[in-house]
Amino acid sequence: MTGFQDSTLSIDQRLAQARQLLGSNPAQAMAQAEVVLSQIPDHPMGLLIRGVSLRILGQTSEALSVLEPLALGQSHAGPVWLELGIARGEAGQAKSALIALKTAAQLMPQSPDVWRYLADQLESAGESAAAEAARSRYLLAASRDPALIAAANALVDNNLPVADSRLLQHLAMHPKDVAALRMRAEIAARLRRYTDAQQLLEECLALAPSFDAARYNYAVVLNRQGKAATALQEVNRLLASEPRNPGYQNLKAAVLAHLGDFAESIEVYESVLRDYNGQPKVWMSYGHALKTAGRVEESINAYRESIRQEPSLGEAYWSLANLKTFRFTDADVEAMQGQLSVKDLDADDRLHFEFALGKAREDSKAYAQAFGHYQSGNELRRATYPYSAAEHSAYIDRTIALFTPEFLAARANQGVSNADSIFIVGLPRAGSTLIEQILASHSQVEGTMELPHLPQLAMELVSQAEKAQPAQSFEHLLSALIQSQWADLGERYLQSTKAHRKTAAPYFIDKMPNNCLYLGLISVMLPRAKIIDARRHPLGCCFSAYKQHFARGQNFTYDLADVGWYYRDYVRLMAHFDALLPGRVHRVFYEQLVDDTDSQVRSLLAYCGLPFEEGCLRFYDNDRAVRTASSEQVRQPIFRSGLEQWQHFDPWLAPLKEALGSVLESYPLIPHTF
């Protein structure tokens, strides 16, 4: 037998079991302690376990009657003063609780529990500055907290459900534990629930404004949501205390790039590299900024330096491949193959090498090998970011069911009458960057980038719906919006885009392809906005997306059947809005734009209400920054060579063709049935 009924246990063994039972069964823990106290009535550990058990069981006054005299007799025992402070706090004895907890802090300065409870008690007493200082001390000791270590270990293993479960249990007992809040925010960010991550970090920083690690995470999360202007404020706050911190400077450079301030971003990277030259990932980020600014040779040199410093950095090789106009040498291919043979190569580096080698093999016309690399890279990516074509189709079904003539008629003129916005939608790799470059070469139009603001608005609406009523759908929430809310959405969108507008041009472009999913939202909240659908041959578009490694946001591209179904649903959705709002969407077929550029450009400008300008035909002379994978291609005159590239891979495209079905057979027409 075990437990307090086992008479063979020594006193030390019995007390050890009692300590283990405190969290799960305080009554049995106290029973163990009572056996010890029956033999040694003044045993300090037995008394401490009795007092703690009574407190946990809600018998606070009885707990104090045990802990008060014990603390007097054990004046140098930190655990006793800690438990006394907790009990006094639960009894409402704020001042005496602080005395006990401060005594415990002097005796056990390395204990995270001491600083956590002291911070909570100080805040309850209105001593915010002291509470913040205590939380800072807690952070120094938190790595010794077993509960947080267990959660951190699960986080390291990317076992997010276990990590989150442990953190939730911990926060149920310690809701103001800023280290745990920050860790939960990291989990939310990994799951791309950025709104949740932002809220957790805001709660964390409200409790501990000087928690710089959390503020750094906060700036990152803001930037990923497209709130770059606010993120920049947070980064500048960090840099005010540590102006030479390379991590803060790198983040500032990334935020500036997100804002379109590429010249300043490049300057920041150059400043960092002067002081900290041996940072391969900074060299790579510097290369990204140079590429976007059109400084291609310098970007190649930066990527090469990144590789020289860290040969296993697959993303640097992929960045070279992603220039599209770059060609690898035989030595490059040999080096990449050598890295793939390394058994413990990081999975992220491995998938980047696969995509880069796919491009290298395609350029050398070794198409079977190229497809094998593309397939391996996509399989690695899909394992991390699963996607459900069925769920996406269900969303399209609900959207079509919601947006009817009656729905739109009831909400006519409820949005914002502003006509600044030009949306370019469709699938990635369908020619949207080319269309943007043409329009941005007009004197009245400013090209920005793939702005994240509309998807972010939609995500915030989803989050609101889930909090108000967990089973409530996004579509149900839209149907319940009143006139002022539709106008507010339009104003919020326009306000959020201002940080990206650098000129006085009356119109600006938002070329996020995925905005095709929110045509109904656009149609009501911005009824005068222009919408351009960039469409390309299904096989050319889908396979180009399949072989393009996207950093985030395009999970449907990692499987040929998935991307085919996505294209099919996209055509189905656009056909619905064509019937619902005739003439509202202007469609540009990539093949027609290549074959008859002049008339297609004139038609495009006429739709936008813009006079023809010759510069739109010489778009390749425009030196504006371009962030997408097509950046170097749109700096050249239009060429036909990319139209039929998919044909080299035709033997392997059966899953894609099957998924596309009637959409492929009818292109460029719309099939009668899907």
N, C-alpha and C positions, 0 to 999 in steps of 0.2 A: 504494500500500500504506500501511497505518497501523500503529501500534504500534512496538515496539522495532526492527523490521526496516526501518522507514522512516528512511533516513539523512538525509532533508531536514529532519526535526524539529529545532527549536532545543532547547537544554537546558531552558529554561523550559516549552516545550510538552511535552517528554517527562516532566518532573516533574509537570506538571499532569495528564497522563494517568495517571501512576503513582498519584497521590493518588486519582483517581476509581476506580481498579481495586482499591484496598486492600480495600474491603468485599466485592467480588464475586470477585476473582481475585488474592489476595496474591502468588502465585508469579509471575504476569506483571507485577505491580506491582514486585516486586523485580528482575525482569529489566530493566525500564525503568530502575530506579535504577542497576543495575550498569553500563549503558551510559554513564550520566552519570559514575559513579565511575571508569570506565576512562579518562575524559578529565580529570576533576578529582577525584583520590582523596580529598580532604578536604572535598568539597562537603557542607555541613551538612544540606541537605534530602535529598540522596541518601542520606546515612548514616541520617538519621531514618527514611526510607522502608524502608531495608534492615532496620533494627532492628524497626520495627513489623511488617513482613512476616514476619520470623522469629518474632516473638511470636505472631502470628495462626496461623502454621503449626505452632505447638506447640513450636518450638525455643527454649525460654525462656532457657537458659543462653547460647546463641549470641546471642540478642537482647540480653541484658545485657552481653555482651562488646562490643557495638556502642554501646549506649546509655549505659553508665557513663562511658567517656571522652568521649563527645559532650557529656554534661551538664556535665562539668568544663570543657570548652572553650567551651560555650555557656551560661554560668551565668545569663544573663538570658532564655533562651528557654523560655517557659512550656510549649509543646507537647512539648519534649524532657523536661522534668521530669515532665509528666503521663504520658508513655509509659513513662518509667523507673519511676515509681511503680506503674503497672499491672503492668509486667513483674516488679518486685520482689514485688508481692503474689501474682502467680501462681506465683512461685518459693518462696513461703512465708516471705519475708523481711519480716515484718509491721512491725517497727519502722522499718526503713530505707524501706519503702514509704510509711509515714506521713510521714516526713521529706520525701521527694520530692513527695508529693501536697500537703503543706502549702506547700512552696516554689512549686509550680505555682499554688496558690490565691492566693498573694501576687502572683504575676506576672500571673495571668489571673483576676481576681475576677469577671468577667462570663461566664466559661465554664461552662455547665451540666454539661459532662462532668467538669470538675474537681471540683465539689461532689458530684456523684453518686458518683464513685469514692471520694472522700474519705469520704463518709458510710458507704459500704459497708465500707471498710477500718476506720474507727473502730468500727463496730458489731462487726466481726469481732474487734477488739481488746478488746471489752467496754466501750467508752467510749460508753454509750448517750446520755448528755446531749450530748456533743460531736457524736455522729452526728445527733441530732435538730437541733442547731443548723446543721450542715452541710446537712441536707436543707432547712431553711428558706431557707438561702442559695441552694440549688439552685432552689427554687421561684421565687425572684426572677429567676433567669437562664434558666429553662426555656423561656420564650417565644422564646428565640433558638435553641433546639434544632431543627434542620431536620426531624428525624424527627417530633417532636411537633407542629411547625407543620403538616406535611403531614397528620397525623392530625386535627389541630384543624380544618383547612380542610375535610376530608371531613365532619367532624362538623357544621360550620356549614352545609354543603350537605345535611345529613341523609342523606348517603351512608354509612349505618351499616356495611354490609359492608366497604367500603374502609377506613373509619376503624378498625374492629376488626382487620382484617387487618394494618394497619400497626402498630397498638399491640401485637398479639401478636408480630410480628417484633421489635419494639423490646424487649418484655419478655423475650423469649427470651434476649437478650443482657444485659438489665439488669432482672432480676426484682424488684428492690427500688426501682424508679423510682416514687416515690409520685405524681408528676404523671400518669404513664401509667396507673397503677392507678385513679386518680380518674377519668380520662377513660373507661376501660373500664367503670367503674361507671355513668357517665352513659349510656353506650350501653345497658347492661343495664336501666337505669331507663326509658329511652325505649321499650324493647321490653317494659316492664312485667315484666321478670324481676327482681322486687325482692329475692328471696332471694339471687340472684347478686350484685346490686348491694350488698346489705348485707355479704356476705362480702368482696367486694373492698375496700369502705371500711373494714371492720374490720381487714383486712390493712394497708391504707394507714395507719390511725391507730395501729396497733401499731408501725409503723416511725417515724411522725412524729406524736406525740400533740398537738403544737402546730399542726398543719396545720388551721387553723380552717375553711378553705374545704371541706375534706373532711368535717370534723365537721358543718358545716352540711348538706351533702349527705346525710350519715348520718342526721341527725335527720329530714330530709324523707322519706327512704326508710323509716325506721321508722314515721313517721306514716302513710304511704300503706299500710303493711301492717297498720294497726290497732294498732301497738305504741306508742300515744300516750304512755303513762306513761313508757316508756324514752326516747322522743323528747324529752319535757319535761326530763328530766335532762340530756340533751345540750345542749338550747337554754339551759338555766340555766347550764351550764358556759361556754358562749360568752358569755352576758351578764355573767358574773362578770368577764370581762376587758374587755368593751366594753358597758357597761350601756345606752348610748344608741344603739347601733347599730340603725337602723330595720329593717334586714333581719332581724336576730335577733328584734326585738320583734314584727314581723309574723308570723314563724314561730311564736313562742310563742303569739300570739293564735289562730292556726289550730289549733295542737295543743290548746290549752285548749278550743276549740270541739269538736274531735274527742272530747275527754273529757267533753263535756256541760257544761263550766263556762262557760256563755255569758255570765254576768254579768261574770266576770273577763276573759273574752276581749274583751268590749265595752270594758271599762276600759283594757285594753292598747291597743286600737285608738285610743281617744280620746286616750291619752297620746302615741302616735306622731303623731297628726294635730295635736296642739297644737304639737309641735316641727317637724313636716314636713308642713305643710298641703297642699302642692302635689303630692300623690301620688294620681293618679286610681285606680290599682288598689287602693290601700289603702282609699280611700273605698268602692270596690266591695265589698271584703272586709268592711268595716265594715257595709255594707248587708246582706250575707249574714247576719252575726251578729244584726243587729237584726231581720231578717225571721224568723229561727229563734226568737228570743225573743218573737215576737208584736208587736213594735213596728213595725207596718207603715208608718205615715206617716213615721216617722223613717227607715226603710229606703228609702222612695221618695226622700226628700230626699237621702240619701247617694248613691243611684244617680244622681240628677239632678246632684249636684255632681261626681261622677265624669265624667259626660258633658260637663258644662260645661268641665272641665279638658282632656278628651281626646275630642272629638266622634267620632273614628273608633273608639272602643272599643266594638266590637259586643257584647261580653259584658255590658256595663252595660245596653244596651238589652234584650238577652235576659233579663237578671235582672229587669227590670221586667215583661216579658211572662210570665216564669215565676212571678210572683205569682198568676197565673190570674185574680184578681179585678180586676186593673188594666186600664185602657183607654187606649190611645194617643190623642193628639190628632192633628189633621190636620197640625200643624206637625212632630210627631214622625215621622209617616209620610214627609213630604216630606224631612226631614233624613236618614232612613235610606235612602231611595231615592237621595238625592244621594251618600251614602257608597258605595253599591253601584256607582255610575257611575265611581268612581275606579279607574283601571286597575291601579295598583300597590297597591291595598288588601291588607293582610295576609290570607292565606287563612283564618286562624282568626277574624279579625274579620268577614270576608265571610260565613262560614257562620252566625255568630251573628246577623248582620243578616238573613239569609235566614229563619231560624227566627222571629225577632222579627216580621218583616214578615208571615210566614205567620199568626201569631197576630193581628196587626193587621187583616189582610184577612179573616180568618175572623170576627172580631168585627163587621166591617162587612158581613158576608154576601156578600163577593166571593169565593165559594168556589173558582172556577177559578184566580184569582190566588193565593189562599192555598195551594192544592195545588201550584202551580208553585214557590212559595217553599219549601215544605216539601221538595219533591222536590230542588230545587237544593241546599238545605242538607244533605240526606242524602247526595247524590252526593259533595259535598265531603268529608263525614265518612268515607264508605265508602272513598274513595281513600286515606285515611291509615290506616284500620283495617279491612283486608279481613277477611272472615268466610267460612267454608266450612260451609254447611248440611249437606253430606255428611259432613264430619268430625264434626259435632255428632251427627248421626243414628247414626253408627258408635259414638260414645261411649254413647249411650242403649242401643244394641243390646248392647254389652258389659256395661253395668250390669245390664240385665234378665237377661242370661245368668248373671251372677255371683250375684246375690241370688235364691236359690231357697229353698224351705222347708228343704231339707237344710242349706244354708249357714247360715241363721239358727238352726236347731235346734242345730247344732254350736257355736254361739257364744252361746247363751242365757246371760244373767247374767254375761257377761264384761266388761261396761262398768261405768259408775258408776251407783249407784242413786239419785243425787241427782235430785230432781224439780222443781228451780227453773225450768227453762227452758221457755219457750213460743215455739216457732218459728212465724212466719207466712211462708209460702212461696207461690210462684206466679209470675206474670209481673208486671213493673212496670206500673203504671197499671190494676191489677185491683181496687183497693179495699183493699189491705193497710194503708195509712195510716189509713183509716177504722176498720178492725177494731182496729188498734193503739190508736187514740185511745179507742175504746169500752172495751177491756180496761184501758188505763192509767188510766181513770177509776174503776176499782175500787180499794178501799182496800188490797187485798192484792197488787196487781200494779204493777210499775214499768215504764214504757215507757222504752226506751233509744234506739235508733236502728237503722239498717241496719248491724249489726255485721259487720266483715270477717273475723272470727276463724275461722269454719269454712272459708270458701274458702282462707284463708291456711294452715290446717292441711293442707288437701288439696294445695295447691301445694308445701308443704314435703315431703309424702309423695312427690309426683311427682319433686321434685328429688332426694330420696334414692334413689328407684328408678332414675333416670337415671344417677346416679353409681355405684351398685352394679352396674348392668347396663344399658347404654344402650338395649337393645331391650326392657327390661322395662316392662310397662304398669302404669298406676295400679291397675287391677283385679287384676292378678297380685300386686301388693304387698299389697293388702288381704287377699287370700286367704291370704297367708303370715303375717299378723299373729297373734301368740299372745295369750293372755288378758291378760297384764300390759300388753301394748302397747295393746290396746283400752281398758283402764282408764286408761292414761296419756294417751291422746288425749282422753278425756272430762275428765280432771282438767286437762289443759292448756287445753282450751276454757273450762272454768269459771273457771280462774285468770285467763285473759286478759280475761274479761268483767268482772272485779271493779272495774276502774278506771272502768267506766261506770255502776256501781250507786251511787246517791247516797242511797237511803233504806233503811229496814229491812224493806221489803215482802218477803214470802217468795218471790214469783215475779217473774221479769223476762221481757221480750219481746225477742226477736231477730227483726226483721222484714226481714232480707235476702231478697228474693224468689228470688234465684238459689240459695238453699239447697235448692230443690226437686231440684237435681242431686245432692244428697248425702243423700237420705233413707235410703239403706242405711247410710251412715256414722253418721248420727244414731241409727238404730234399734238399732245394736249398741253404740255407745259411750255413749249416754244412753237406755237402754231405757224410762225413765219420763218422758222429756220429752214435752210436748204438741206436736202438729204441726197447724197450721191451714192449709188450702189456700184462698187467696183466688182465686176464679174469676169471670171476667166474660165476657160475650158475645164470641166470637172477633173479630168485626169491630170492636166498640167498644174492646176491649182492645188489639188489634194496631194499629189506626190511631192510637189515643191514644199508644201507645209510639212509633210512626213519627214523629209530629209533635212529640214531646218530645225536645229535645236533651239527651242524657245526657253528663255530663262524661267518664265512663269506665265500662268494665265491661259495656256492653250493646251490643256490636258487631253483634248480630243485628237490631237495630232500624233499620238504615240502608237497608233494602231491603224492599219489601212482600212479596215472595216469601219472603225469608229469615225475616222475623218470622212469617209464616204457617206455615212448616215448623217453626220453633221451638215455636210454640204446639201444633202437632200432635204433636210429639215429647214435649212436656211432658204432654199429656193421656195419651199412650201410657204414659209412665213412671209417672204417678200411678195409672193403671188397674192397672198391674202390682202396685204396692204395696197398692192397695185389695184385690186378690185375695190377696196374700201375707200381709197383716196387717189383716184386717177390723176396722174400727172404730178403728184406730190414728190415722188422719188424719181430722180433722173438716173438712168442706168448707162454705164460705160462698159462696153465689152472690150477686154484687153486686146483681143486679136484685131478688132476693128480700129482701135486706137493706133495700133502698130501699122496697119495697112493703109489707113487714111487719116493721118494725124491732123491735117489742116481742118477738114470738115468736122471731125470729132471735137477738136478744141473749140471751134467756133460754136458748135451746138452746146458744149459744156458751159461756155461763158454766157451764152444767151439764156440758158436755164437759170444761171445765177444772177441775171440782170446786169451783167457787166459788159462794157464795150470791148470790142476786140483790141488786143494789144499784141504787137509782133513779138514782144519778149516772151509770151507764153509758148511760142513755137521754138524759142531758143532757151528753153528751161534749163538746159545743161550748162548754161553760162551763169546761172544763179549760184552764188557762193554761200547761200544760207546753210546753217547747220542742219544735218539730217541724221536722225538717231537710229533709223531702222536698218535691217539687214541689206536693204537695197540702196544704201547711201551712195556707194560708188557707182552703181549702175545708172542712177538718175543724174549723175554728173557727166553722162555721155549721151550722144544722140541715140534715138530709138533704134534698136536692132532686132532682127527676127530670130536670132539664134536660140533664144530661150523658149520659143513657142513649142517646139517639138521635143524638148529634152526628155520628157517623160517616156517617149517611144523607145528609148534605149532600155528601159526597165519594164517594158510591156510583159515579158514572160512571167513576172512576179506580181502583177497587179490584179489578179483574179478576185481576191477578196474586196478590193476597192471597187471594181466594176460591178460586182454583185450587189454591194451595198448601195451604189448610186442608182442602179436600176433604170427606170424610165427617165430620170433626169439626165443621164448620160446619153440615152438614145435620142432624146428630143433636142438637146442643146443646139443652138441658143434659144430655142422655143421652150415654152413651159408645157410640161406633159399634162394631159387631161386628168390622169390619176397618178398618185404617188405611191 
